[in-house]
Amino acid sequence: MGKVNVVDYARSVEELIPGVQGLVLGVLSRTEMEMTIRTVASLAGASPQQASVIVAHLIDLGIVARREAGSSALVRLERENEAAKLLLALAQLSESALVHLAEIARDIKPTPASLTVFGSFARGEAVASSDLDVLAVRPEGVAADDNVWIDAIGRWEVAARKIVGNPVNLLVVSSDELPALLRRHAGPWRAIVQEGIPLIGAPILTLTSAV
């Protein structure tokens, strides 16, 4: 079996830009605050000398802005710079992946009563070891062994795996099963209700409002 491709969404900039430069850019892309180069180095896990060389290069490129503040120099990502905008988009990779997943979910026919992402992706904490956890609620009148439904949700799962890069953990239930699942496994299922992000269909809370 080949190596499974996975993405660390919590550190997406560092994941795709190697070395100290990726570490420094990762720190700068996740905050709007000005920082000293020593602080950037500490957060990036790099030496002040390494960070200083990288930041100086990024300033020359116009990606990082520098401001003198007394005896210190403060730096930040220049968010109006076009290259910096690409870095910011990369830092928001998890959010853009969810938007894409919602777009392709519109092609699922019959339409799920709910297709909801939960777990680390919903919390914005997905790392390289994270699966994309998804709860699919079958629409009323569609049986578990309905071939059209199985094929449609299966195609979405394959496409989702290509989009996120990480394994997809797809849990399929009927709306009738939700109340019993909430009673038997209250903790995990109530976490899904509270943190879940619906891609299409109704929020899980709406489907379980009678519980």
Secondary structure, DSSP 8 states (H G I E B T S, - for coil): --------GGGHHHHHS-HHHHHHHHHHHT--S-EEHHHHHHHHT--HHHHHHHHHHHHHHTSEEEEEETTEEEEEE-TTSHHHHHHHHHHTHHHHHHHHHHHHHTT-SS--SEEEEETHHHHT---TT--EEEEEEE-TT--TT-HHHHHHHHHHHHHHHHHHSS-EEEEEEEGGGHHHHHHHTHHHHHHHHHH-EEEEE--HHHHTTT-
